[in-house]
Amino acid sequence: MKEKIEQLREELNNHNYNYYVLGVPTISDIEFDALMKELETLEKQYPEFFDPLSPTQRVGSDLTEKGVKVKHARPMLSLSNSYSFEDVVAFSNRVKETIKEDTIEYNTELKLDGISISVIYEHGRLLQALTRGDGEQGEDVTSSVKAISSIPLKLRSGNKIPERIEVRGEIILPWKRFKEINEERARVGEELFANPRNAVSGTIKQYSPALVAHRKPEAYMYYIYADDASFLPQSISERIKLLHSLGFKTESHGKVCRSTDEILEFIKHWESKRDDLPFATDGIVIKVDEIRLQEELGLTAKSPKWAIAYKYPAERKESKLIGVEFQVGRTGTVTPVGIMDPLHLSGTIVRRASLHNADYIKSMDLRLGDIVAVEKGGEIIPKIVGVRTDLRNDGATSPIVFPSNCPECGTPLVRKEDVAAIYCPNSTECPPQIINSIEHFCSRKALNINIGPETIKELYGKGMVKDASDLYTLTPMHLIQLKGFKERSALKLYDSIKDSVSTPYHRVLYALGIPQVGETTAKLLAQRFKSLDNISIQTIESLCEVEGIGEIVAGSIRGYFQEERHTSFINRLKAAGLKLEVETTSEQTITSKKLDGMTFVVSGIFSSHSRDEIKELITQNGGKVASSISSKTSKVIAGENMGPQKLEKANQLNIPIISEDDFLSLIH
């Protein structure tokens, strides 16, 4: 049966390669899923043949502990940036001054806008993946990277692969997936990602393989190191071909240029064509192609002398400003938005652009009818960056003045000292503040109620919901009155609201929308103060004792609980059955403190207990369970087929590895 399991793994790996690397699938999704199901079934029947690099293990529960730092075997240097053709010519001249050869070849590549990654393989098997970090050390994101289908778990090659190789590249999110993800976030009221780079960075650093698999980032690899130098070709362009043969996705638009003029032509070509690409690119990387010449040129402390990155300037276009809207956000901040004649910018039609704040408008002496310059910040968010006063005519009106009263509720606006933002203080009656606060309450990271912003707006407009606590008074008969709702959709939303009462306490705390309290701060508060009632009685001094909370955040928390309307709101949530304190089930099951102060990692297959049973025994005896190994790990409990990554890390950190019997002797 081992042969059958290995054959299925190899077949699935080949299909993954055909689909994600070559882009030429050879079987249907249904056929692929059937093969995967067959392999999963056999692996459950024969656990002795478990392999952590099986295709079934790309997405597992083995999360990498956040923040584990690992030193790079070779520093991941950054490239010197250039922003003009003169910079590129100067780079080429510096190379020629050092390299006394008639013709020097350069490998030119598209500069992908994502996050840099280093992936290490031993004996052709994926061992570890690290972010660039500060160049000297990066964060271990192995579990996240394993879930990227375009990164092979095992290398493909008919040649003998060196014992250890390191491959570097860029993880990116294609435009199509980026737009789909932002549409998903908009539907549930979550803040949109500003650009694909931010989205993919946030995805990888969530340390959740399931999230990575859902968002589907891709990896393009561009460099390879090996201890056996004879394995590696002697040019960048040939090494990229080697990477492709090993099973990696490589960027296919690169070109070997033999002169400075060819490099400049390549840059010009992609400046006009980059909007047609399926991914974001912000420039061109230029490298001396031959490795021997790279070695002759050498390195500086921060960057190689044999490479440079040309950065494209942000695309800027002009349009006529025909209006300004003042939008009120959840916390009352009023943001000006310029309305313009439509223009095509970086692949989309733009009609609206940010004007930041009142000071920004005043500094430009902006007027309706002006011709304004527009750019996309981070290639996504349009913003007005300048005004053509030289084109101003009699049609331009008087300067735009920031309103003194809220455009939604008429309340006088307030500006705090030394703060650019102007805001409406009427959080109890200002419609957009209330609607946005309900959207925040329902968002995925908060109560995760399956409701869209238009439905919330309609519920508020009809007086059916005045704040988020009123959601729990709704019945299917209420919901069926909404536009587009029928019995099935009404029941679906009703069930989603009803199910949300089981949301963990720290997410309910985040959902309250306390100013300055984001998701991470809410978790810290929940861990330190086990109930909402306990938080409400804390002083600023005691709140500041929580790591990461300073006086401003503490003051905001204290101020929130001093308002009667917030206390009333929390009481209504309590009456609805929401969790406003930490559940103590695990604390109640503690039978001894034999493992007090100890943290364990459990890996492998055990003879007497399942992994979950061993974890339960740890917590019952006062210990803690971690998902991955770090310097804080006390011991690793290892069974058969312990993951090679965990074994490697335990040895690196000199963490004791004990057997199931050794563990049982600790608690008996």
RONU-688852 format. One line per field, with one value per residue (C-alpha): residue in three letters; chain; x negated, y, z negated. Coordinates in steps of 0.2 Angstrom, whole numbers. Layout:
BEGIN
r ALA ...;
c A ...;
u X ...;
v Y ...;
w Z ...;
***
This chain:
BEGIN
r MET LYS GLU LYS ILE GLU GLN LEU ARG GLU GLU LEU ASN ASN HIS ASN TYR ASN TYR TYR VAL LEU GLY VAL PRO THR ILE SER ASP ILE GLU PHE ASP ALA LEU MET LYS GLU LEU GLU THR LEU GLU LYS GLN TYR PRO GLU PHE PHE ASP PRO LEU SER PRO THR GLN ARG VAL GLY SER ASP LEU THR GLU LYS GLY VAL LYS VAL LYS HIS ALA ARG PRO MET LEU SER LEU SER ASN SER TYR SER PHE GLU ASP VAL VAL ALA PHE SER ASN ARG VAL LYS GLU THR ILE LYS GLU ASP THR ILE GLU TYR ASN THR GLU LEU LYS LEU ASP GLY ILE SER ILE SER VAL ILE TYR GLU HIS GLY ARG LEU LEU GLN ALA LEU THR ARG GLY ASP GLY GLU GLN GLY GLU ASP VAL THR SER SER VAL LYS ALA ILE SER SER ILE PRO LEU LYS LEU ARG SER GLY ASN LYS ILE PRO GLU ARG ILE GLU VAL ARG GLY GLU ILE ILE LEU PRO TRP LYS ARG PHE LYS GLU ILE ASN GLU GLU ARG ALA ARG VAL GLY GLU GLU LEU PHE ALA ASN PRO ARG ASN ALA VAL SER GLY THR ILE LYS GLN TYR SER PRO ALA LEU VAL ALA HIS ARG LYS PRO GLU ALA TYR MET TYR TYR ILE TYR ALA ASP ASP ALA SER PHE LEU PRO GLN SER ILE SER GLU ARG ILE LYS LEU LEU HIS SER LEU GLY PHE LYS THR GLU SER HIS GLY LYS VAL CYS ARG SER THR ASP GLU ILE LEU GLU PHE ILE LYS HIS TRP GLU SER LYS ARG ASP ASP LEU PRO PHE ALA THR ASP GLY ILE VAL ILE LYS VAL ASP GLU ILE ARG LEU GLN GLU GLU LEU GLY LEU THR ALA LYS SER PRO LYS TRP ALA ILE ALA TYR LYS TYR PRO ALA GLU ARG LYS GLU SER LYS LEU ILE GLY VAL GLU PHE GLN VAL GLY ARG THR GLY THR VAL THR PRO VAL GLY ILE MET ASP PRO LEU HIS LEU SER GLY THR ILE VAL ARG ARG ALA SER LEU HIS ASN ALA ASP TYR ILE LYS SER MET ASP LEU ARG LEU GLY ASP ILE VAL ALA VAL GLU LYS GLY GLY GLU ILE ILE PRO LYS ILE VAL GLY VAL ARG THR ASP LEU ARG ASN ASP GLY ALA THR SER PRO ILE VAL PHE PRO SER ASN CYS PRO GLU CYS GLY THR PRO LEU VAL ARG LYS GLU ASP VAL ALA ALA ILE TYR CYS PRO ASN SER THR GLU CYS PRO PRO GLN ILE ILE ASN SER ILE GLU HIS PHE CYS SER ARG LYS ALA LEU ASN ILE ASN ILE GLY PRO GLU THR ILE LYS GLU LEU TYR GLY LYS GLY MET VAL LYS ASP ALA SER ASP LEU TYR THR LEU THR PRO MET HIS LEU ILE GLN LEU LYS GLY PHE LYS GLU ARG SER ALA LEU LYS LEU TYR ASP SER ILE LYS ASP SER VAL SER THR PRO TYR HIS ARG VAL LEU TYR ALA LEU GLY ILE PRO GLN VAL GLY GLU THR THR ALA LYS LEU LEU ALA GLN ARG PHE LYS SER LEU ASP ASN ILE SER ILE GLN THR ILE GLU SER LEU CYS GLU VAL GLU GLY ILE GLY GLU ILE VAL ALA GLY SER ILE ARG GLY TYR PHE GLN GLU GLU ARG HIS THR SER PHE ILE ASN ARG LEU LYS ALA ALA GLY LEU LYS LEU GLU VAL GLU THR THR SER GLU GLN THR ILE THR SER LYS LYS LEU ASP GLY MET THR PHE VAL VAL SER GLY ILE PHE SER SER HIS SER ARG ASP GLU ILE LYS GLU LEU ILE THR GLN ASN GLY GLY LYS VAL ALA SER SER ILE SER SER LYS THR SER LYS VAL ILE ALA GLY GLU ASN MET GLY PRO GLN LYS LEU GLU LYS ALA ASN GLN LEU ASN ILE PRO ILE ILE SER GLU ASP ASP PHE LEU SER LEU ILE HIS;
c A A A A A A A A A A A A A A A A A A A A A A A A A A A A A A A A A A A A A A A A A A A A A A A A A A A A A A A A A A A A A A A A A A A A A A A A A A A A A A A A A A A A A A A A A A A A A A A A A A A A A A A A A A A A A A A A A A A A A A A A A A A A A A A A A A A A A A A A A A A A A A A A A A A A A A A A A A A A A A A A A A A A A A A A A A A A A A A A A A A A A A A A A A A A A A A A A A A A A A A A A A A A A A A A A A A A A A A A A A A A A A A A A A A A A A A A A A A A A A A A A A A A A A A A A A A A A A A A A A A A A A A A A A A A A A A A A A A A A A A A A A A A A A A A A A A A A A A A A A A A A A A A A A A A A A A A A A A A A A A A A A A A A A A A A A A A A A A A A A A A A A A A A A A A A A A A A A A A A A A A A A A A A A A A A A A A A A A A A A A A A A A A A A A A A A A A A A A A A A A A A A A A A A A A A A A A A A A A A A A A A A A A A A A A A A A A A A A A A A A A A A A A A A A A A A A A A A A A A A A A A A A A A A A A A A A A A A A A A A A A A A A A A A A A A A A A A A A A A A A A A A A A A A A A A A A A A A A A A A A A A A A A A A A A A A A A A A A A A A A A A A A A A A A A A A A A A A A A A A A A A A A A A A A A A A A A A A A A A A A A A A A A A A A A A A A A A A A A A A A A A A A A A A A A A A A A A A A A A A A A A A A A A A A A A A A A A A A A A A A A A A A A A A A A A A A A A A A A A A A A A A A A A A A A;
u 0 -15 -18 0 -1 -18 -11 4 -7 -18 -3 5 -11 -12 5 1 -14 -4 9 0 -17 -14 4 9 21 22 37 53 55 67 54 41 52 56 38 35 49 42 25 33 43 27 16 29 30 11 4 -13 -16 -12 -23 -22 -25 -11 1 14 4 2 16 15 18 -1 -2 -19 -21 -21 -37 -49 -65 -78 -95 -97 -112 -116 -110 -95 -101 -90 -93 -98 -84 -84 -71 -78 -86 -101 -103 -102 -116 -126 -125 -130 -145 -150 -149 -160 -173 -176 -173 -185 -175 -168 -151 -142 -125 -111 -97 -82 -66 -49 -50 -35 -26 -24 -35 -52 -54 -68 -63 -76 -76 -85 -86 -74 -61 -54 -62 -59 -53 -58 -53 -66 -64 -79 -90 -100 -85 -68 -52 -48 -32 -34 -16 -10 -21 -17 1 -5 -2 -15 -29 -34 -34 -47 -58 -57 -73 -81 -98 -105 -100 -112 -108 -103 -98 -90 -78 -73 -58 -43 -25 -12 7 13 25 40 38 35 51 61 54 58 76 78 72 84 98 95 90 72 58 52 34 25 15 10 -7 2 15 2 -10 5 10 -7 -10 7 -2 14 12 31 31 17 26 42 33 22 6 -7 -26 -38 -56 -71 -87 -95 -110 -117 -132 -137 -142 -144 -125 -122 -123 -135 -122 -106 -96 -101 -98 -80 -78 -85 -72 -58 -65 -65 -46 -46 -35 -47 -42 -42 -44 -63 -76 -95 -100 -118 -118 -112 -100 -92 -89 -81 -70 -64 -60 -50 -41 -34 -30 -16 -12 -12 7 10 1 11 1 -6 -24 -32 -48 -62 -77 -93 -107 -124 -120 -136 -140 -159 -156 -145 -158 -171 -159 -155 -144 -141 -135 -117 -116 -125 -135 -130 -111 -99 -80 -72 -56 -42 -35 -17 -5 1 15 26 44 56 62 81 86 80 90 87 89 91 83 87 77 84 69 74 64 65 66 64 76 69 72 69 51 42 28 18 31 47 59 57 70 67 50 45 41 35 40 43 25 21 35 29 11 16 28 40 55 70 66 47 37 30 16 22 11 15 7 0 7 24 31 33 28 26 8 8 17 13 15 7 22 35 47 62 72 63 74 68 57 65 69 71 88 90 105 107 114 124 132 128 118 103 87 73 54 42 26 11 22 26 43 59 73 92 94 112 109 126 137 126 132 116 107 121 122 103 102 115 105 90 99 105 88 79 66 79 96 95 114 118 126 121 119 135 146 139 143 161 163 157 167 183 180 179 161 154 138 130 139 155 150 154 172 175 186 188 205 195 182 194 199 182 179 175 178 188 191 175 164 173 170 152 149 159 148 132 137 143 126 116 120 107 93 78 76 61 70 85 73 66 84 88 78 69 58 40 44 41 41 24 27 44 35 22 36 46 31 27 44 55 72 79 85 67 60 74 67 48 39 28 13 18 23 6 -2 4 -10 -7 6 0 9 19 26 29 38 49 54 57 68 78 84 88 102 119 125 110 115 133 127 116 131 142 128 127 146 145 133 116 100 93 80 67 74 66 69 51 47 60 52 35 31 14 0 -14 -17 -15 -26 -30 -26 -25 -25 -17 -22 -20 -9 -8 -4 7 15 20 12 27 28 10 13 28 17 5 18 26 9 6 -5 -3 -2 -11 -9 -27 -44 -52 -64 -50 -46 -51 -50 -44 -34 -38 -29 -32 -35 -39 -39 -57 -55 -51 -65 -77 -71 -71 -90 -94 -87 -93 -75 -73 -64 -54 -44 -26 -31 -43 -29 -17 -30 -30 -12 -10;
v 0 12 11 16 31 37 35 46 59 60 61 75 84 83 90 104 108 108 119 132 133 129 135 120 108 91 85 93 99 85 72 81 81 63 58 69 61 44 49 56 40 29 40 39 20 18 32 23 31 49 62 80 85 75 86 83 92 109 116 109 114 116 135 143 153 171 181 167 175 164 170 169 158 172 190 195 212 225 233 251 260 272 283 290 284 294 283 267 274 279 261 254 265 260 242 245 254 239 225 228 218 223 216 214 206 211 200 212 207 214 220 211 221 208 201 193 175 163 144 131 113 98 82 90 92 109 112 130 147 164 182 195 203 215 206 197 187 184 177 158 157 139 134 148 145 127 132 141 129 136 132 114 103 92 97 90 85 71 77 74 89 95 91 109 123 140 148 166 175 186 181 191 192 193 208 196 188 205 212 196 197 216 212 199 211 225 213 210 228 225 238 236 232 247 236 218 220 224 210 197 203 202 185 177 185 179 162 153 140 140 158 157 143 153 169 160 170 165 164 168 163 171 166 150 145 128 122 112 126 113 111 129 137 152 165 172 168 150 149 155 140 128 135 131 114 111 115 133 147 160 176 174 192 194 198 197 214 218 236 251 256 239 241 258 251 236 249 260 245 239 256 257 238 235 239 223 212 200 206 223 228 244 243 233 224 225 212 208 191 182 175 177 196 198 191 203 218 213 220 235 233 235 230 221 232 221 225 240 242 255 261 268 284 284 286 304 311 327 331 344 345 347 345 340 328 327 310 305 289 277 288 304 309 320 316 327 318 326 323 324 322 303 298 282 279 263 252 259 273 286 299 301 305 308 326 320 334 353 358 348 358 374 371 369 384 372 378 370 371 368 356 344 331 313 298 281 279 262 259 258 273 288 305 322 327 344 358 367 385 391 384 392 403 414 398 393 399 404 393 377 379 365 365 371 359 340 338 324 329 348 346 359 350 349 349 343 352 346 334 336 327 336 326 326 323 318 299 295 303 306 293 288 285 274 264 262 257 243 238 236 226 214 212 196 199 205 196 189 192 189 206 219 238 241 230 239 256 250 243 260 270 261 263 244 246 261 252 235 228 230 217 204 210 206 191 183 193 209 204 198 217 222 225 209 198 182 169 160 175 182 165 165 182 178 162 172 185 171 161 176 176 162 173 173 187 196 198 205 217 222 224 237 249 258 271 266 247 236 218 215 227 218 202 209 217 200 190 202 207 192 201 217 222 220 231 245 247 249 265 273 267 249 249 255 240 230 227 238 250 268 283 288 271 269 286 281 265 273 287 274 265 281 285 279 276 263 255 253 246 233 228 225 214 205 202 195 182 188 182 196 186 173 155 145 128 124 131 121 105 108 93 97 110 97 106 124 136 124 125 110 106 90 82 65 49 41 24 26 43 54 71 80 69 73 91 90 81 95 108 98 97 116 117 126 120 129 125 127 127 143 148 148 130 119 102 93 78 67 52 42 53 69 83 86 105 103 91 104 118 109 104 122 129 114 110 93 80 68 52 49 38 51 64 52 49 68 69 52;
w 0 -3 16 20 8 15 33 28 20 36 47 37 36 55 58 46 56 72 65 54 63 81 81 92 81 88 78 71 54 50 55 45 30 32 32 16 7 11 5 -11 -14 -12 -23 -37 -35 -35 -47 -47 -30 -35 -26 -32 -13 -6 5 -8 -21 -12 -23 -41 -59 -62 -63 -65 -81 -77 -78 -78 -71 -61 -55 -36 -30 -18 -21 -10 -4 3 20 24 31 46 52 69 85 79 64 75 86 71 65 82 82 65 70 86 76 65 78 93 106 123 120 103 102 90 85 84 75 70 52 43 30 15 1 2 -3 -6 -5 -10 -4 -11 -1 11 -2 -9 -26 -30 -23 -30 -26 -22 -39 -42 -29 -43 -50 -45 -52 -50 -39 -34 -37 -27 -13 -12 -8 8 22 34 21 23 7 16 30 48 57 65 59 42 31 18 0 -4 8 4 17 16 24 22 15 24 25 43 47 50 33 25 32 26 9 7 13 0 -13 -7 -9 -27 -31 -33 -29 -11 -8 0 12 17 7 -9 -6 -3 -18 -29 -23 -25 -42 -49 -51 -45 -31 -29 -26 -13 -4 -3 3 16 17 30 28 42 39 46 37 31 19 16 6 21 34 48 48 52 70 71 76 69 84 84 66 69 81 68 56 68 71 52 51 47 55 63 71 90 97 93 106 107 113 121 120 110 124 124 105 107 121 110 96 108 116 99 92 105 104 86 84 95 83 71 56 49 54 49 59 67 59 69 64 72 79 77 59 61 65 50 39 46 43 25 12 2 -16 -11 8 22 34 48 48 47 46 58 50 61 55 49 64 64 74 74 73 68 50 51 32 15 3 -16 -22 -40 -47 -61 -74 -67 -57 -42 -26 -11 6 23 37 54 72 76 80 84 71 68 76 68 71 57 52 34 25 7 1 -16 -27 -29 -30 -14 -5 -12 -7 11 11 20 29 39 57 55 65 52 53 48 43 35 18 18 35 28 18 29 21 28 27 35 43 60 54 71 79 67 76 71 70 54 39 22 11 5 -14 -26 -34 -52 -55 -52 -34 -40 -57 -58 -74 -76 -71 -83 -81 -94 -97 -87 -77 -58 -58 -61 -68 -73 -91 -90 -90 -97 -83 -68 -55 -46 -63 -69 -53 -52 -70 -66 -51 -61 -75 -61 -52 -51 -64 -76 -77 -59 -55 -37 -33 -20 -22 -12 -23 -38 -31 -27 -45 -52 -40 -44 -63 -66 -72 -82 -87 -86 -101 -92 -79 -93 -94 -76 -70 -53 -51 -53 -41 -27 -26 -19 0 9 -6 -5 -18 -15 -15 -31 -40 -35 -42 -57 -60 -57 -71 -83 -80 -84 -102 -104 -97 -109 -122 -114 -98 -106 -115 -98 -91 -103 -93 -107 -99 -98 -102 -87 -86 -94 -109 -112 -114 -126 -136 -136 -142 -156 -162 -161 -159 -152 -170 -175 -161 -165 -183 -178 -181 -167 -177 -178 -159 -155 -164 -149 -136 -121 -129 -132 -140 -125 -122 -141 -141 -127 -135 -152 -144 -134 -150 -159 -147 -153 -135 -133 -149 -143 -126 -135 -146 -131 -124 -140 -140 -122 -128 -121 -129 -139 -149 -146 -147 -161 -155 -153 -169 -178 -172 -179 -191 -196 -194 -190 -173 -179 -170 -156 -137 -126 -108 -103 -86 -78 -80 -97 -103 -119 -116 -102 -100 -106 -121 -126 -124 -135 -148 -147 -151 -164 -173 -172 -157 -140 -123 -108 -90 -85 -93 -100 -113 -125 -122 -138 -129 -113 -115 -100 -92 -77 -61 -70 -58 -51 -53 -71 -74 -65 -75 -92 -88 -83 -100 -111 -116 -125 -115 -125 -121 -126 -140 -147 -146 -156 -169 -172 -177 -186;
***
